[in-house]
Structure formats: structure tokens, C-alpha cells
Amino acid sequence: MKLFKLSYNTRKINKYNLSSQHRKYENKLNRNFNSSYFREKFGTNISYLQFRTRTIYLSNINNLYSKKILDYQLNKSSNF
């Protein structure tokens, strides 16, 4: 290829294999997020905060009864 001055682009390999890394769980809430007493139902969320040079991950646990955050964690990697 150098002889004919040809070049090519190669695709980057996708390093994330979603089928083997993630677990699937049964949907028990069925979008019913209302709760009748404290600590009956919890919700979680992971947010990606992107800055110029890095990404920080924010994970929180919510109580669906009082709609308040019970706990949160900031981390440099997505492995909590």
C-alpha cells in the first residue's frame, strides 16, 4: 500500500460488550413511583458530569415516598 500511496481508516473496536456485563432484572414497579410509606420504594440514578478534561460520575439513591436523596457518591470511574 505504501508503494501506491494508499491509505485506509480502521474502525475502533467496541470495548463494551453489553450482553455480558449487564444484568437484567424484572420490572417490579411498572412505572408506579408513588409510595404509601417511608422506605417502601427506592430509586437510583447515575449522572455524568463532563468537564474539560475529565468526567465525574454522580450516583444517588432516592426515597420515592419523600422524594429526597438518601445518599450520593461522586467517583472518577463508573464502577460504584
Secondary structure, DSSP 4 states (H G I P E B T S, - for coil): -TTTT-----PPP----HHHH-------STT----SSTTS-EEEEEEEEE-SS-EEEEEEEEETTTTEEEEEEEESSS--
